[in-house]
């Protein structure tokens, strides 16, 4: 039974064997604990990211063991996994890294607390498997990129007396199952204490129910787009050939119908070329069916796309160090309200939708979110406070028997078609590394690839993580020289650089010093001009939209402020990339059009 084997694998990290009974304990003696030693430096072959021109040249000339299609979290994870096993690896992405689902999440690294509830009440070992996987992978993500991920306290308010023991018992069971994989123990708060730590929490709901108490538990929080980018750049530094804005047009096969490569197109130059590969991993997120149809026309679709909308609100909606969970909305779903990068984000919805590259939030979905949080807050929740609205499409593995997308499996599916095309879909951000491992295993098995090593990613720190400390921002502040104020930098900027770039932030400040690019791009936000140059040189940033949405997160935080930066970002990128006036004008126009997808009409 695969579910039992996986439960045993992950149950070893905590005391979960007792929770799931003797069936889990049977497998415990067969397991070895993974090493916690950092082996990052062993695989780093380059301190810098290969230029786009070099990457395209390599794609044309080399024959790869693995070609990954899709530059989201899972695809980038596949590239990192494959290259660190010793496989020659390429990755192509038709847009930008994390341009789809991976940059549009709730920014949480879920430990699977909701799956535990389903496992208990439905007696579902599959759901319990998800709990153990999520707990293990959550801890790994925070360890691998501590500058991009951290624990976050989340409060669950109780407005009926029975909710206090119910949620308390559930969270204690979760603590018990988590064991050493837990972040911090959950705690019980009185109504008075809850109001003190979360001042905007309402004492009385509209129906007259009074606050009885609250439960506080901990989950992980991250910068999803920059986490994705860190995975991709780590893969490049480990030897993978990676190119964004490169689209697969056609799959190539031999006389036996087995895949031998793909025809790709450089979307910047329009040039088409062949990529030779022994295996192809389809990690195109919600668009995996498009690649499968290249392999087998009219193939049945396996993805049920679901839209998840979020909104950004001012920081005064929530404390800076604690989020809120609305445990059950009017239609039975869960909504989060969380502090993130000096603002408050709230979401999400879960609605069946059509596929599109730039999904938008609707008035109805935004109204649903605002109504859900309004009943729990003393703040006058207003549409006028909206700073940004974004929508992401989840690639849920479809199940014809499910009545709504909330009940479709979040667990991932990996399979191979007769041609050898390996497809991975479903899953969630938290388990991207595990999903990538499964996909690469399948490619090795399906295409008889020879690899000198097993999966190494459990112990590889991502770009910027090696040497990072919580006090790194103080070193940045003390080492950076601002004209007329030697030895000082604004604390907000220093903290931003440290948490966005980790130890790579010193390269950003070096650019700021050498080229006098230490000015903020816009008042009220910590982004500086040097980041534009760095993102082009070291982070494969190719468009203004890449920078405002995924190298920085300004489009997700404040569309008005973002609009004020576009011209200057364009000027800096034009100087680095050699754009002429016509190209610059077009890029600015594209960025302003893109920004509209973060606004309600």
Number of C-alpha atoms within 10 A of each C-alpha: 5 9 15 18 16 19 27 25 20 26 31 24 20 19 16 25 21 14 15 20 10 10 14 21 17 13 18 17 9 9 11 9 9 9 9 11 9 16 15 20 12 10 18 16 14 12 12 14 20 22 16 16 10 13 20 21 13 16 25 15 13 15 18 22 24 28 30 28 28 31 33 28 32 33 33 33 27 38 35 32 31 35 25 28 19 18 22 21 31 32 29 29 24 20 19 23 31 27 22 27 23 25 27 21 25 27 19 21 28 21 28 22 22 16 18 25 19 15 19 15 8 10 13 15 18 17 24 28 25 26 28 28 21 27 29 24 24 29 22 22 25 20 21 25 24 22 28 25 24 20 21 22 18 21 26 22 28 24 21 12 13 10 17 21 13 11 19 19 12 17 23 15 16 24 23 17 25 28 17 16 23 21 22 16 15 18 14 19 19 16 18 14 13 24 18 11 15 20 17 18 25 20 21 16 16 10 7 9 13 16 22 20 22 24 21 23 25 22 22 21 23 25 24 25 27 23 25 27 25 24 29 32 24 30 31 28 21 26 25 28 28 30 28 23 17 25 20 22 15 16 20 19 15 10 6 7 12 19 22 19 24 21 15 22 21 18 14 10 9 10 10 16 18 18 23 23 22 20 27 30 27 27 29 25 28 25 20 20 21 15 20 21 14 15 22 14 10 10 12 10 13 18 19 21 25 24 24 25 27 28 27 25 27 16 16 14 26 25 18 17 14 20 26 23 19 19 15 11 15 9 7 9 14 17 23 22 27 30 25 22 17 14 19 22 29 27 28 24 22 20 17 16 14 11 16 13 13 15 20 21 23 16 10 8 21 23 12 20 21 18 15 22 23 18 18 21 19 16 16 10 16 12 11 7 13 20 22 24 26 26 27 29 30 30 25 26 22 19 15 8 8 11 9 13 20 16 12 18 16 19 17 18 17 20 16 19 13 12 20 23 22 24 25 25 29 25 22 21 25 24 26 23 24 22 26 27 23 20 29 28 18 21 26 20 13 18 20 11 15 12 16 8 11 13 20 18 24 21 17 25 24 27 24 22 22 19 10 18 16 12 10 20 25 16 14 25 22 13 16 21 18 19 11 7 9 11 14 17 20 12 14 14 19 24 20 19 26 26 27 22 22 26 22 19 23 19 15 23 27 18 18 22 16 10 12 14 21 24 14 16 22 16 11 9 18 19 23 20 22 24 27 27 24 22 18 20 18 16 22 24 22 20 20 29 25 21 25 22 21 26 24 21 21 22 26 23 28 21 22 14 17 22 17 13 19 21 19 16 21 23 17 18 23 19 12 14 14 10 15 10 11 8 13 20 14 11 22 20 15 14 22 18 12 16 21 17 19 25 20 14 9
